[in-house]
Each structure stands twice: as C-alpha cells, then as structure tokens.
Amino acid sequence: MNTPSTRKRKRPPTWLLNLMTALVGIATLGLGVGWLIYSWKVDLEVPYFAIPLVLCVPVIVAVAFRNIWD
C-alpha cells in the first residue's frame, strides 16, 4: 500500500535541486555578511570570531537543505 507515511518524497530534477541548494547557500551567506557589516557599523568593531562562522555556516545549511531529498 502507498499510504502517506510510507511514501517517499518526490525528488525534484537534479538541475533544480542544484539551483535551489546554491540559492539557499548564497542567501545564508548574504545574511551572515549583512549581520557582520551591521555589527561592525553599530559596535564599531569587527567580531573576528564570527568571520569563520559566516563562511562555514552557508555550506552547512546548503548541505542540510540538499539532504532533505536524499
């Protein structure tokens, strides 16, 4: 039987999945860079501890988004 609980989620085409993954990663990077610039202007100092996080978190978010369909 194909009940809703046993059905697998339909995977979108690979090109669309790649495009959506890239857009999610770029959007997350934009949010991180925006926060970094905002905090630099408001606090008048760069939070150096956050620079590696701003660069690494978009990759983690994009991979997690991509794994929804795997």
N, CA, C and O atoms as a MOPAC input file, in Angstrom:
PM7 MOZYME 1SCF
protein

 N      0.81900 1    -1.18700 1     0.00000 1
 C      0.00000 1     0.00000 1     0.00000 1
 C      0.86300 1     1.25100 1     0.00000 1
 O      1.96900 1     1.25500 1     0.53900 1
 N      0.35900 1     2.28700 1    -0.59500 1
 C      1.09200 1     3.53500 1    -0.68200 1
 C      0.44700 1     4.58100 1     0.21900 1
 O     -0.15500 1     5.53900 1    -0.26600 1
 N      0.57200 1     4.39800 1     1.52500 1
 C     -0.00600 1     5.35300 1     2.45800 1
 C      0.91400 1     6.57000 1     2.55500 1
 O      2.09800 1     6.47300 1     2.23400 1
 N      0.39100 1     7.69700 1     2.98800 1
 C      1.23000 1     8.90400 1     3.07500 1
 C      2.44900 1     8.73500 1     3.97900 1
 O      3.46900 1     9.38600 1     3.75200 1
 N      2.36900 1     7.88700 1     4.98700 1
 C      3.50600 1     7.73200 1     5.90100 1
 C      4.61500 1     6.86300 1     5.29300 1
 O      5.76800 1     6.97800 1     5.70800 1
 N      4.29700 1     5.99600 1     4.32200 1
 C      5.32400 1     5.14000 1     3.73300 1
 C      5.83200 1     5.65300 1     2.39200 1
 O      6.84200 1     5.16500 1     1.88400 1
 N      5.14100 1     6.63400 1     1.81300 1
 C      5.56800 1     7.18600 1     0.53400 1
 C      6.80900 1     8.03800 1     0.69700 1
 O      6.92200 1     8.79700 1     1.66000 1
 N      7.74300 1     7.91900 1    -0.23500 1
 C      8.92500 1     8.76800 1    -0.21000 1
 C      8.60500 1    10.09800 1    -0.87400 1
 O      7.75900 1    10.18500 1    -1.76400 1
 N      9.30200 1    11.12900 1    -0.41900 1
 C      9.12900 1    12.44800 1    -1.00400 1
 C      9.68500 1    12.44300 1    -2.41900 1
 O     10.78100 1    11.93700 1    -2.66400 1
 N      8.92200 1    13.01000 1    -3.35200 1
 C      9.35800 1    13.05700 1    -4.74500 1
 C     10.53400 1    14.01100 1    -4.87500 1
 O     10.48100 1    15.14800 1    -4.40400 1
 N     11.58200 1    13.54700 1    -5.50800 1
 C     12.79000 1    14.34800 1    -5.66300 1
 C     12.66200 1    15.23700 1    -6.88700 1
 O     12.28300 1    14.76700 1    -7.96000 1
 N     12.97600 1    16.52700 1    -6.73600 1
 C     12.93900 1    17.42000 1    -7.90500 1
 C     14.07400 1    17.08000 1    -8.86500 1
 O     14.99800 1    16.35700 1    -8.49100 1
 N     14.02100 1    17.58600 1   -10.09300 1
 C     15.11500 1    17.32800 1   -11.03100 1
 C     16.45400 1    17.81400 1   -10.46200 1
 O     16.49900 1    18.75100 1    -9.66600 1
 N     17.52700 1    17.16800 1   -10.88000 1
 C     18.84700 1    17.48000 1   -10.33700 1
 C     19.23900 1    18.93200 1   -10.57800 1
 O     19.81200 1    19.57200 1    -9.69600 1
 N     18.93600 1    19.45600 1   -11.75900 1
 C     19.31400 1    20.84100 1   -12.03300 1
 C     18.59900 1    21.81100 1   -11.10500 1
 O     19.18100 1    22.80300 1   -10.66600 1
 N     17.32800 1    21.52200 1   -10.80400 1
 C     16.56000 1    22.38100 1    -9.90500 1
 C     17.07800 1    22.25200 1    -8.46900 1
 O     17.16400 1    23.24300 1    -7.74300 1
 N     17.41400 1    21.04600 1    -8.07400 1
 C     17.95400 1    20.82400 1    -6.73000 1
 C     19.29500 1    21.53600 1    -6.56700 1
 O     19.56000 1    22.13000 1    -5.52200 1
 N     20.14300 1    21.47800 1    -7.59800 1
 C     21.42300 1    22.18600 1    -7.54200 1
 C     21.21400 1    23.69000 1    -7.45900 1
 O     21.89600 1    24.37300 1    -6.69500 1
 N     20.27800 1    24.20600 1    -8.23900 1
 C     19.99100 1    25.63700 1    -8.24000 1
 C     19.44900 1    26.08800 1    -6.88600 1
 O     19.88700 1    27.10800 1    -6.35300 1
 N     18.50400 1    25.34200 1    -6.32700 1
 C     17.93200 1    25.70900 1    -5.03600 1
 C     18.98300 1    25.63500 1    -3.93100 1
 O     19.00700 1    26.47900 1    -3.03600 1
 N     19.85000 1    24.62800 1    -3.99300 1
 C     20.91100 1    24.49900 1    -2.99600 1
 C     21.85400 1    25.68500 1    -3.06000 1
 O     22.23500 1    26.23500 1    -2.02700 1
 N     22.23500 1    26.08500 1    -4.27200 1
 C     23.11800 1    27.23800 1    -4.42200 1
 C     22.44800 1    28.51400 1    -3.92600 1
 O     23.09200 1    29.33600 1    -3.27500 1
 N     21.16500 1    28.68800 1    -4.22400 1
 C     20.45500 1    29.89000 1    -3.77500 1
 C     20.32200 1    29.94200 1    -2.25200 1
 O     20.43600 1    31.01100 1    -1.65100 1
 N     20.08400 1    28.79900 1    -1.63900 1
 C     19.99400 1    28.75400 1    -0.17400 1
 C     21.34800 1    29.10700 1     0.44100 1
 O     21.41200 1    29.86200 1     1.41100 1
 N     22.42300 1    28.56400 1    -0.11800 1
 C     23.75600 1    28.88000 1     0.38500 1
 C     24.11200 1    30.34600 1     0.21100 1
 O     24.67000 1    30.96000 1     1.12100 1
 N     23.79700 1    30.91600 1    -0.94400 1
 C     24.09400 1    32.32900 1    -1.20200 1
 C     23.24800 1    33.23100 1    -0.30900 1
 O     23.73900 1    34.23900 1     0.19800 1
 N     21.99100 1    32.87800 1    -0.11700 1
 C     21.12500 1    33.67600 1     0.76700 1
 C     21.64100 1    33.64500 1     2.20400 1
 O     21.64500 1    34.67200 1     2.88200 1
 N     22.07100 1    32.49000 1     2.66500 1
 C     22.61500 1    32.38300 1     4.01900 1
 C     23.91600 1    33.17500 1     4.14700 1
 O     24.15000 1    33.83200 1     5.16100 1
 N     24.75800 1    33.10900 1     3.11800 1
 C     25.98700 1    33.89500 1     3.12400 1
 C     25.67100 1    35.38700 1     3.14500 1
 O     26.32500 1    36.14700 1     3.85900 1
 N     24.68500 1    35.80800 1     2.37800 1
 C     24.28600 1    37.21300 1     2.36800 1
 C     23.78300 1    37.67300 1     3.72700 1
 O     24.10100 1    38.77700 1     4.17200 1
 N     23.00200 1    36.83300 1     4.38300 1
 C     22.52800 1    37.18000 1     5.72400 1
 C     23.69100 1    37.29600 1     6.70100 1
 O     23.72700 1    38.21300 1     7.52100 1
 N     24.62800 1    36.38300 1     6.61800 1
 C     25.77900 1    36.41900 1     7.51700 1
 C     26.65800 1    37.63600 1     7.28200 1
 O     27.09100 1    38.28500 1     8.23400 1
 N     26.92200 1    37.94500 1     6.02900 1
 C     27.73800 1    39.12300 1     5.71100 1
 C     26.99900 1    40.39200 1     6.11000 1
 O     27.60900 1    41.33300 1     6.61900 1
 N     25.69500 1    40.42400 1     5.88300 1
 C     24.90200 1    41.57700 1     6.30300 1
 C     24.95500 1    41.78500 1     7.80000 1
 O     25.09100 1    42.91600 1     8.26800 1
 N     24.85000 1    40.70600 1     8.55700 1
 C     24.94600 1    40.81200 1    10.01700 1
 C     26.33000 1    41.28300 1    10.42800 1
 O     26.46400 1    42.09200 1    11.34600 1
 N     27.36400 1    40.78200 1     9.75500 1
 C     28.73100 1    41.16800 1    10.07800 1
 C     28.95200 1    42.66400 1     9.82700 1
 O     29.55700 1    43.34900 1    10.65200 1
 N     28.46800 1    43.16300 1     8.70400 1
 C     28.60200 1    44.59200 1     8.39400 1
 C     27.76800 1    45.43500 1     9.36200 1
 O     28.21700 1    46.48300 1     9.82600 1
 N     26.56200 1    44.97300 1     9.66000 1
 C     25.71100 1    45.69800 1    10.60800 1
 C     26.37200 1    45.79200 1    11.97800 1
 O     26.40400 1    46.86500 1    12.58100 1
 N     26.90100 1    44.67400 1    12.47000 1
 C     27.52800 1    44.69600 1    13.78700 1
 C     28.80100 1    45.54000 1    13.77800 1
 O     29.15500 1    46.13500 1    14.79500 1
 N     29.48900 1    45.59600 1    12.64400 1
 C     30.68600 1    46.42900 1    12.52400 1
 C     30.30900 1    47.90800 1    12.59500 1
 O     30.99600 1    48.69000 1    13.25200 1
 N     29.22500 1    48.29800 1    11.92400 1
 C     28.80100 1    49.70200 1    11.92600 1
 C     28.21800 1    50.12100 1    13.28100 1
 O     28.43700 1    51.24400 1    13.73500 1
 N     27.48200 1    49.22200 1    13.91600 1
 C     26.81500 1    49.57000 1    15.17700 1
 C     27.79600 1    49.53300 1    16.35100 1
 O     27.82400 1    50.45400 1    17.16800 1
 N     28.59600 1    48.47800 1    16.43500 1
 C     29.50500 1    48.30600 1    17.57200 1
 C     30.87700 1    48.93200 1    17.33100 1
 O     31.68400 1    49.03200 1    18.25500 1
 N     31.14600 1    49.35700 1    16.08500 1
 C     32.41200 1    49.97800 1    15.70100 1
 C     33.61700 1    49.05600 1    15.89200 1
 O     34.73500 1    49.53100 1    16.08600 1
 N     33.40000 1    47.76700 1    15.83800 1
 C     34.49700 1    46.81500 1    15.82300 1
 C     34.03000 1    45.55500 1    15.10100 1
 O     32.84600 1    45.21700 1    15.12600 1
 N     34.95300 1    44.87500 1    14.47000 1
 C     34.62100 1    43.66600 1    13.71600 1
 C     34.68300 1    42.47500 1    14.65800 1
 O     35.70100 1    42.27400 1    15.32100 1
 N     33.62300 1    41.68000 1    14.73600 1
 C     33.68300 1    40.46700 1    15.56100 1
 C     34.48400 1    39.37400 1    14.82800 1
 O     33.91800 1    38.57200 1    14.08500 1
 N     35.78800 1    39.35800 1    15.04500 1
 C     36.67500 1    38.46000 1    14.29900 1
 C     36.33100 1    36.98400 1    14.49100 1
 O     36.57300 1    36.17400 1    13.59600 1
 N     35.77400 1    36.62900 1    15.63500 1
 C     35.39100 1    35.23800 1    15.87000 1
 C     34.29000 1    34.78800 1    14.91500 1
 O     34.13800 1    33.59400 1    14.65800 1
 N     33.52400 1    35.74000 1    14.39000 1
 C     32.37000 1    35.39000 1    13.56400 1
 C     32.71600 1    35.20400 1    12.09600 1
 O     31.92800 1    34.61800 1    11.35400 1
 N     33.86200 1    35.68100 1    11.66000 1
 C     34.20700 1    35.59200 1    10.24000 1
 C     34.27000 1    34.14200 1     9.75600 1
 O     33.69900 1    33.84500 1     8.70700 1
 N     34.93200 1    33.22600 1    10.46300 1
 C     34.90100 1    31.82000 1    10.00300 1
 C     33.49800 1    31.22100 1    10.02300 1
 O     33.15900 1    30.40600 1     9.16400 1
 N     32.68600 1    31.61900 1    10.99300 1
 C     31.31900 1    31.10100 1    11.04500 1
 C     30.49400 1    31.58400 1     9.86100 1
 O     29.71600 1    30.82200 1     9.28800 1
 N     30.66600 1    32.85400 1     9.49600 1
 C     29.91400 1    33.41300 1     8.36900 1
 C     30.27700 1    32.67900 1     7.08200 1
 O     29.43700 1    32.54700 1     6.19100 1
 N     31.50600 1    32.20200 1     6.97400 1
 C     31.92700 1    31.48400 1     5.77800 1
 C     31.55300 1    30.00400 1     5.80200 1
 O     31.35800 1    29.40700 1     4.74300 1
 N     31.44800 1    29.40100 1     6.98000 1
 C     31.18700 1    27.95500 1     7.08000 1
 C     29.70100 1    27.60500 1     7.17800 1
 O     29.27100 1    26.58300 1     6.64300 1
 N     28.92700 1    28.43100 1     7.84500 1
 C     27.51200 1    28.11400 1     8.06900 1
 C     26.71900 1    27.98400 1     6.76500 1
 O     25.87200 1    27.09500 1     6.68300 1
 N     26.94400 1    28.82400 1     5.73400 1
 C     26.18200 1    28.62500 1     4.48600 1
 C     26.40200 1    27.26000 1     3.85000 1
 O     25.48100 1    26.70500 1     3.25200 1
 N     27.59900 1    26.71400 1     3.96900 1
 C     27.86500 1    25.38000 1     3.42600 1
 C     27.07200 1    24.33800 1     4.20100 1
 O     26.49200 1    23.42800 1     3.60900 1
 N     27.04600 1    24.46700 1     5.50900 1
 C     26.30400 1    23.51900 1     6.34000 1
 C     24.81200 1    23.59500 1     6.04000 1
 O     24.14600 1    22.56500 1     5.93600 1
 N     24.28700 1    24.80400 1     5.90200 1
 C     22.85800 1    24.98900 1     5.61600 1
 C     22.51800 1    24.42300 1     4.24000 1
 O     21.48800 1    23.76700 1     4.08100 1
 N     23.37400 1    24.67000 1     3.23800 1
 C     23.11100 1    24.16100 1     1.89600 1
 C     23.13300 1    22.63600 1     1.86100 1
 O     22.30200 1    22.02400 1     1.18900 1
 N     24.05800 1    22.02400 1     2.56600 1
 C     24.12400 1    20.56300 1     2.60300 1
 C     22.90500 1    19.99800 1     3.33100 1
 O     22.34100 1    18.99000 1     2.90400 1
 N     22.49900 1    20.63300 1     4.41600 1
 C     21.30900 1    20.16500 1     5.13500 1
 C     20.06700 1    20.30600 1     4.26100 1
 O     19.20600 1    19.42700 1     4.26100 1
 N     19.97200 1    21.39800 1     3.52000 1
 C     18.84500 1    21.57700 1     2.60000 1
 C     18.85500 1    20.50300 1     1.52200 1
 O     17.81100 1    19.94200 1     1.18900 1
 N     20.02200 1    20.21800 1     0.98000 1
 C     20.12700 1    19.21800 1    -0.08600 1
 C     19.76200 1    17.82100 1     0.41300 1
 O     19.20100 1    17.01900 1    -0.33400 1
 N     20.08100 1    17.53100 1     1.67100 1
 C     19.81500 1    16.20000 1     2.21100 1
 C     18.34800 1    15.94800 1     2.52600 1
 O     17.98100 1    14.82900 1     2.88700 1
 N     17.51300 1    16.95500 1     2.39800 1
 C     16.07800 1    16.73600 1     2.58600 1
 C     15.56700 1    15.70100 1     1.59100 1
 O     14.69200 1    14.89900 1     1.91600 1
 N     16.11900 1    15.72300 1     0.37400 1
 C     15.62100 1    14.82900 1    -0.67500 1
 C     16.44500 1    13.55900 1    -0.83800 1
 O     16.15200 1    12.75700 1    -1.72600 1
 N     17.44300 1    13.35300 1    -0.03100 1
 C     18.24600 1    12.11900 1    -0.14900 1
 C     17.75900 1    11.04100 1     0.77800 1
 O     18.32200 1     9.94600 1     0.80200 1

